[in-house]
Amino acid sequence: MAVIKAVSSKAGIGQALDYVTKEEKTEDKLVSGLHCEPDTVKDEMQATKELWGKTGGRTYKHFVQSYHEDEHITPEQAHRNAVELAKNTEAWKGHEVLIATHIDRGHIHSHFIVNSVNYENGHKLQWSKADLQNLKDRCNEQSRQQGLHVPEKGKTFSGEEREETVAWNKETYNLLKQAEKGEVKSYVQDIALSVMDCRETVRSREDFIKQMNERGYGVDWQDSHKYITFTDLDRQSQGEKQCKVRNNKLEKYYAVDFGKESLEHGFEINARREAERTATTERARQQLDRTAVAENSGADERARARQLLDRTAVAEDSRTGKAYQPDNTAVTEERLSNLRSYQPSRGMESQGRPGTDQGKRPGTETTGRTTEPQKDLAEERLASLRSHKPSRGMEEPSREIGDTDTETLIREARAGIDSSRTREENSGADRANREAERSRQRAEAQRRAEEAKREAEARQAQRRARSRSYGIER
């Protein structure tokens, strides 16, 4: 596994060149120059600066390519890899570069010292984060092609999980670690915690800015700006200069994605979750409403059934001449049951068992014919029912139930009785048919048994005859 790092050093270019070319750290074969000679590199770089009159400012850039101590690679191969990376780095075209591979430590690593002045045009080295990332990507691809390990994001050089707090500046790192332990107060940490809290609930950029303002932090989020700037309003009001921090700094310090796209993506997720919760709540409410409507509908159905029961009881009372009692449910249901058990047949002729008690209601018998007095009594009661005028207490229900309703109830009762009688007759016929079928099957089984017995006796007689003819039987 190889990693690329940019080294920040306050040493001069001469000291840097002397350090990377020390004999105890490297060998002659592991030192190379790009656009320069290793033996005269110090003079050549200084001459280029003097030639273009740029001896001040930053005089060089320093980079290191390091391999893990467990990586199976030789110093020669590591040096060849470093030279190849230097040759293919576009930003280093026209700049003297010294490459030296060190083998004095537990891991092999190569140093790059790049002159800050271009010997072709005198321009200073323009080096960006994109250039550094490109160099790292080419280093990783080189390791893949050679079957070497590639570093993983979020892990250290040794493969361990990286700490949450990271800073390039040592003072900043120490300050953040102290704030993490609660030893000092850091507005940077407070802003980072507030951003992480707000991003979990807000559903839009406007809502995010509003909640951050309520916490005492200003947010400068503009589409024309690359980064988001957070401001501690209290520190700003007190005149302190250190009161602002950008989202990219928070990302570096805490290894958390605070980018614009990441935040807006989180806002969209929160909005969808809220919409789903709202829809679920609305569906539950509608279901409750439907359940309530169904219960009300059931209550209406029960009320209509109760009214029908009352009307039926009124019809029965009209026939018998009794007073209607709407509040007495047991009496009403008893009268309805009596009406349903009434069994008149064609022409009010009822079947009854001969010799039954003449005091019973006509039509309650199950067999036989009714006598003439019973028939006259049934017709007389029907005529009385049709011509009956209810008493004063029954006037209101009687107006709801006319002669037509009464005759309808009676016809329904007749139809039910006739249907029941037909089913009983059909059931009796079916029983007779089943009994006849069983008798036939028993007779057939008995016949087959007798035939089998006769055949067995015949075969036995044949065997005895054959035995006598051969003299076997004694």
Disulfide bonds with the S-S distance in Angstrom:
none
